[in-house]
Amino acid sequence: MRGGMEKSYFWGITLTAANPEAKWEGVTVENTGECTVTTHSLSVRQVVLGAEAKEGEANVVELEVTGYNEKKHKIPICVSKVGPCHVTNVEILVEDQVATFRLTGGSGPVHLSGTHQTETNIIAEDDIDEEDDMGEEDDDIDEVEDSPPKKKSKK
């Protein structure tokens, strides 16, 4: 692959009792027409409890993702109640997959924000040819190693 181009975008969602779920679709995209591959990553940095949240109510935000060996994970990432601070800083990184954010407790609103980063790389035919050539070179090396050692000539 050849030099990539990175871009960062602000990302934000609001979860409420009426709209308790939001999906982030960050699956790698290959564009064969343009010979590019674009990867996505999401970094959630902040969870803010809305000013109109109900007193005494625990607002629970859950994240559903697919982990290693296709194992599904549903885990709370933040629990907020009305109090002196409405902001919770978090460090959550999601890469190359669909993630679902869900308000599983409370009525919100709960605002999540962070950065959606993309990296686009160009796949050139040269790169594919180089990989094939490298494979052939490896075969040549194996053949040399497998050949019997040469006898030393006498002087």
C-alpha atoms as one frame of an Amber mdcrd trajectory, in Angstrom:
protein
   0.000   0.000   0.000   1.112   3.502  -0.645   1.054   6.548   1.654  -2.198
   7.024   3.497  -4.354  10.060   4.030  -5.807  10.524   7.509  -8.827  12.648
   8.354 -10.435  13.353  11.724 -14.056  14.315  12.250 -16.042  15.367  15.301
 -18.485  12.623  16.293 -21.476  12.867  18.613 -24.756  11.138  19.455 -27.591
  11.728  21.922 -29.392   8.867  23.650 -32.859   9.374  25.174 -35.772   7.222
  26.301 -37.411   7.912  22.908 -34.198   7.136  20.961 -32.186   4.822  23.221
 -29.895   3.313  20.559 -27.352   4.555  18.019 -25.034   2.604  15.724 -21.566
   3.535  14.551 -20.619   1.740  11.357 -16.841   1.744  11.171 -16.114  -1.278
   9.006 -13.143  -1.138   6.619 -14.239  -0.227   3.078 -12.399  -1.358  -0.056
 -13.148   0.677  -3.177 -11.922  -1.409  -6.106 -12.835   1.304  -8.641 -10.523
   3.823  -6.971  -8.050   1.174  -5.701  -8.361   2.411  -2.103  -8.933   0.915
   1.329 -10.417   3.099   4.073 -10.193   2.096   7.727 -12.243   3.696  10.514
 -11.637   4.238  14.217 -13.808   5.918  16.827 -12.449   7.434  20.008 -15.194
   8.306  22.508 -13.872  10.953  24.922 -16.797  12.452  26.788 -20.232  11.533
  28.146 -22.425  14.458  29.194 -25.676  14.099  31.116 -28.269  16.553  29.789
 -29.411  19.388  32.060 -32.997  18.091  31.864 -32.093  14.621  33.253 -34.308
  13.441  36.128 -33.078  13.789  39.705 -32.019  10.483  41.314 -32.204   8.498
  38.059 -29.156   6.440  37.027 -28.483   6.793  33.305 -26.564   3.768  32.035
 -24.870   3.745  28.634 -23.940   0.330  27.242 -21.631  -0.440  24.334 -22.132
  -3.562  22.214 -19.186  -4.698  20.076 -17.715  -7.869  18.614 -14.444  -8.942
  20.178 -11.861 -11.613  19.513 -13.187 -14.828  17.899 -16.455 -13.043  17.023
 -17.498 -12.914  20.692 -20.252 -10.358  21.407 -19.650  -7.970  24.306 -22.296
  -5.787  25.960 -20.726  -3.686  28.688 -21.719  -0.479  30.495 -19.295   2.327
  29.684 -20.818   5.059  31.831 -23.330   5.518  34.663 -24.421   9.114  35.361
 -26.737  10.748  37.898 -27.749  14.361  38.320 -25.191  15.974  40.611 -22.566
  18.697  40.706 -20.812  17.352  37.574 -22.619  16.389  34.390 -19.457  15.439
  32.468 -17.657  12.078  32.532 -14.395  11.679  30.621 -13.896   8.245  29.071
 -11.323   6.585  26.828 -13.003   4.140  24.490 -11.514   3.112  21.158 -13.494
   1.137  18.577 -11.892   0.070  15.291 -13.044  -1.701  12.134 -16.525  -2.798
  13.189 -20.103  -1.863  13.922 -20.664  -0.626  17.485 -24.028  -0.043  19.146
 -24.467   2.498  21.942 -27.564   1.933  24.071 -29.229   3.750  26.966 -30.163
   0.750  29.148 -31.076   2.704  32.292 -32.606   6.116  32.843 -34.304   8.396
  30.345 -31.390  10.709  29.475 -30.593  12.685  27.566 -27.010  11.471  27.493
 -24.638  13.027  24.940 -21.532  11.112  23.809 -18.790  12.801  21.801 -15.374
  12.064  20.398 -13.383  11.710  17.200 -14.086   9.594  14.123 -10.812   9.064
  12.261 -10.420   7.618   8.782  -7.279   6.494   6.989  -7.376   5.913   3.252
  -4.579   4.020   1.527  -4.088   3.554  -2.194  -3.518   0.011  -3.386  -1.418
   0.086  -6.556  -0.773  -2.771  -8.988   2.951  -2.258  -8.285   2.363  -3.322
  -4.674   0.726  -6.567  -5.775   3.577  -7.267  -8.265   6.173  -6.555  -5.560
   4.510  -9.034  -3.200   4.564 -11.704  -5.949   8.245 -10.979  -6.693   9.114
 -11.214  -3.009   7.436 -14.611  -2.823   9.504 -15.841  -5.774  12.712 -14.570
  -4.152  11.869 -16.496  -0.983  11.471 -19.667  -3.078  14.913 -19.107  -4.654
  16.493 -18.768  -1.211  14.905 -22.035  -0.069  16.250 -23.836  -3.149  19.796
 -22.619  -2.443  19.569 -23.737   1.189  18.310 -27.192   0.138  21.162 -27.802
  -2.345  24.112 -29.889  -1.122  27.189 -27.973   0.089  29.893 -27.401  -2.515
  33.181 -29.305  -2.186  36.283 -27.262  -1.584  38.745 -27.360  -4.423  42.294
 -28.544  -3.709  45.184 -26.240  -4.471
